[in-house]
Amino acid sequence: MTRLVLIRHGKTDWNLEGRYQGQADQPLNELGRSQAEKLAEQLAGQTFEAIYSSDLRRAQETARYLAEKVGLQVQLETRLREVNQGEWEGMLVGDIAANYPNEWEMLQRDPVHARPPGGESAAELSTRIWEAVDEISARHTAGPVVIVSHGLALAAILCRVRNLPLSRIFRLVPDNTHSIEVDWYICS
């Protein structure tokens, strides 16, 4: 078992606009940088064994604020990326529903297995994330370990930790720069 501190990256312009970011490499905006700085201040007195981050810029930037405060290096892990939204990246929900009505309807019917064109499903994302977190936990059994990632990626972790079906994944997306402490058990 490893204690994890899960953190969603700070706000980006696309968050504010309601655009699907997926794996598009958007930076933090001014609000996001302020959020990341405040979070780092809040967690500065704690001791962590390691800090891991998605390699996407918004997560890396968020992780760096904390790493500077606690004297650790950020270790990048590409499998901690957000779900690949394929052709939907950068689009607004209304535009997706209008331009991809069949795919959008499939997502509403089966949010776990449906995928955007050129993207991945929540089930595929979960498999990727769980494997990464299993490996991180095996390396750092003392913990706590910080994982800075993305909304749906962290929701996948929460589904497993809370023993909830993946059908609940979209309801578990944490707010930007919200930290959640959980205990992770490696599946054998």
C-alpha positions in Angstrom: 0.0 0.0 0.0 1.2 3.5 -0.9 -0.3 6.8 0.3 -0.9 9.0 -2.8 -1.7 12.7 -3.0 -3.6 13.2 -6.2 -3.6 16.7 -7.7 -5.3 18.0 -10.8 -3.4 20.7 -12.7 -4.3 24.3 -12.5 -6.7 26.1 -14.8 -6.0 26.7 -18.5 -7.8 29.0 -21.0 -9.4 25.9 -22.5 -10.8 24.9 -19.0 -12.4 28.3 -18.8 -13.8 28.1 -22.3 -15.2 24.6 -21.8 -13.0 23.0 -24.5 -12.0 19.4 -24.5 -8.3 19.4 -23.8 -7.4 15.8 -23.8 -3.7 15.5 -24.7 -3.4 18.9 -26.3 -0.5 20.6 -24.6 -2.1 23.7 -23.1 -0.2 25.8 -20.6 -1.6 27.1 -17.3 -3.2 30.5 -17.6 -2.7 33.3 -15.0 -5.4 31.8 -12.7 -3.8 28.3 -13.1 -0.4 29.6 -12.1 -1.9 31.3 -9.1 -3.8 28.2 -8.1 -0.6 26.1 -8.4 1.4 28.5 -6.3 -1.3 28.6 -3.6 -1.5 24.8 -3.5 2.3 24.6 -3.2 2.2 26.9 -0.2 -0.5 24.8 1.4 1.5 21.6 1.0 5.0 23.1 1.6 5.3 21.8 5.2 4.6 18.2 4.2 7.2 15.5 3.3 6.8 13.5 0.1 8.8 10.6 -1.2 8.4 11.6 -4.8 6.4 13.8 -7.2 5.2 12.3 -10.5 3.5 14.3 -13.2 2.0 13.8 -16.6 4.3 15.1 -19.2 1.7 17.6 -20.5 2.7 21.2 -19.8 -0.2 22.2 -17.6 0.5 19.3 -15.2 4.3 19.8 -15.3 3.9 23.5 -14.4 1.6 22.7 -11.5 4.0 20.0 -10.2 7.0 22.3 -10.5 5.5 24.8 -8.0 5.2 22.1 -5.4 8.6 20.5 -6.2 10.4 23.8 -5.6 8.7 24.2 -2.2 9.5 20.7 -1.0 12.9 20.2 -2.6 12.1 17.4 -5.0 12.5 16.8 -8.8 9.4 16.2 -10.8 9.5 12.8 -12.5 7.5 12.7 -15.8 5.3 9.8 -16.6 3.6 9.9 -20.0 0.9 7.3 -19.0 -0.4 9.9 -16.5 -1.7 12.0 -19.4 -5.4 12.8 -19.8 -7.6 10.7 -22.0 -6.9 11.1 -25.7 -9.8 13.1 -27.1 -8.7 12.5 -30.7 -10.6 14.8 -33.1 -12.5 16.4 -30.3 -9.5 18.1 -28.7 -10.0 21.8 -28.7 -13.7 21.6 -29.4 -16.7 22.9 -27.3 -19.2 20.3 -26.2 -22.0 21.8 -28.3 -19.8 21.7 -31.4 -18.9 18.0 -30.7 -22.6 17.1 -30.3 -23.5 18.9 -33.5 -20.6 17.7 -35.7 -20.3 14.1 -34.3 -23.9 13.2 -33.4 -23.5 9.4 -33.7 -20.3 9.3 -31.7 -21.7 11.8 -29.1 -24.8 9.6 -28.7 -22.6 6.5 -28.2 -20.7 8.4 -25.5 -23.9 9.2 -23.7 -25.1 5.5 -23.9 -21.7 3.9 -23.0 -19.3 6.4 -21.5 -16.9 3.7 -20.5 -16.3 2.1 -23.9 -17.2 4.8 -26.4 -14.3 6.8 -27.8 -14.0 10.0 -29.9 -12.6 9.5 -33.4 -8.9 9.0 -33.1 -9.1 8.9 -29.3 -9.3 6.5 -26.5 -12.1 5.3 -24.2 -12.4 5.7 -20.5 -11.7 2.0 -20.1 -8.5 2.3 -22.1 -7.5 5.4 -20.1 -8.1 3.5 -16.9 -6.0 0.5 -17.8 -3.1 2.9 -18.8 -3.4 4.9 -15.6 -3.7 2.0 -13.3 -0.6 0.3 -14.7 1.4 3.5 -14.2 0.2 4.0 -10.6 0.9 0.3 -9.8 4.5 0.8 -11.0 4.9 4.1 -9.1 3.5 2.5 -5.9 5.8 -0.5 -6.2 8.8 1.9 -6.3 7.6 4.0 -3.4 6.1 1.9 -0.7 6.9 4.4 2.1 5.0 7.3 0.4 3.4 9.6 0.3 3.8 10.2 -3.4 2.3 13.1 -5.3 0.7 12.5 -8.6 -0.1 15.6 -10.7 -2.4 14.6 -13.6 -5.7 15.5 -15.2 -9.4 15.3 -14.4 -10.5 12.0 -16.0 -7.1 10.3 -15.3 -7.5 11.1 -11.6 -11.2 10.0 -11.7 -10.0 6.6 -13.0 -7.7 6.3 -10.0 -10.6 7.3 -7.6 -12.9 4.7 -9.2 -10.4 1.9 -8.4 -9.5 3.2 -4.9 -13.2 3.6 -4.0 -14.1 0.3 -5.7 -16.6 2.1 -7.9 -17.6 1.0 -11.4 -16.0 3.0 -14.3 -19.5 4.2 -15.2 -19.1 6.7 -12.4 -15.8 8.1 -13.7 -17.3 11.3 -15.1 -18.8 12.2 -11.7 -15.4 11.9 -9.9 -13.4 14.5 -11.8 -11.7 16.7 -9.2 -11.5 20.5 -9.4 -8.4 22.1 -10.6 -5.5 22.1 -8.0 -7.7 20.1 -5.6 -5.6 17.5 -3.7 -7.0 14.2 -2.6 -5.2 11.7 -0.4 -5.8 8.0 -1.0 -4.3 4.6 -0.3 -3.3 2.6 -3.3 -3.1 -1.1 -3.3 -1.3 -2.8 -6.2 -3.5 -5.4 -8.0 -1.8 -8.7 -8.4 
